[in-house]
Amino acid sequence: LKDLPYPPFLLASSNRTKHYFDGAALATYIVAQGAFTNPLTREPLKYEDCVLLDEYLDEYVFNGHNYSQSQRISVREAWSLRESIKVKVTSSGDGYDENQRRRE
């Protein structure tokens, strides 16, 4: 981390343990894997963590570099997309409830 051209990103756990990451690598991992967890503890990330990571990327990684808008990673957008497509899993294990079955 000391060789990064920007400061490391701080991700604090619920027990206040501090974990430092290459923020660009962390954002890439989270978005590519769809794993909204701390890679070291597997503790779920909060939306606020995603916002902080995006702000970090804008300030330290993307700022002053030639990244097109399509090359920029947005952890916040990935979080929102994930939240918008969540499917309620029923007791039968599929994504349908009984009312949906009857309509079909």
Helices and strands as residue ranges (DSSP letters): E 9-12, E 18-21, H 23-33, H 47-56, I 57-62, G 69-71, H 75-84, H 98-103
